[in-house]
Amino acid sequence: MKKLTLFVLLGGGFFLHSASAQVKVNLDVNIGSQPLWGPTGYDHAEYYYLPEYDVYYDVPYKQYIYWNNGRRVTAATLPARYQADLYHTYKVVQNEPRP
C-alpha cells in the first residue's frame, strides 16, 4: 500500500507539473500578410519603400502611400501613372512606426 501511495503522489505531481506548460506567441511576425512581390527573408515588415517610384507600401494595412498634388494619399492600388513592376523594383524594408 505504501508503494501505491508513493507512486500516486509522485505520478500525480508529474502530471500537475506538466500541465503548467506555457505557450508563447510572437506577435511580431506578419509573414502571411506580406505581398507576393515583397522582398524575401523577412518575417516582419511595417513598410516597403519603393525608391524608384517614391512610394511606400504599408504591409499590415495593405495600402500604398504616395504624394498627389502635394497631398499624401493612401490607397489599396497605385494609380495607372506609376506603371510599377513591383516584382522587379528595388524595395527597402522599414520597421519604423511611420514611413
Buried (B, 14 or more C-beta within 10 A) or exposed (E): EEEEEEEEEEEEEEEEEEEEEEEEEEEEEBEEEBEEBBEEEBEBBBBBBBEEBEBBBBBEEEBBBBEEEEEEEEEEEBEEEBEBEBEEBEBEBBEEEEB
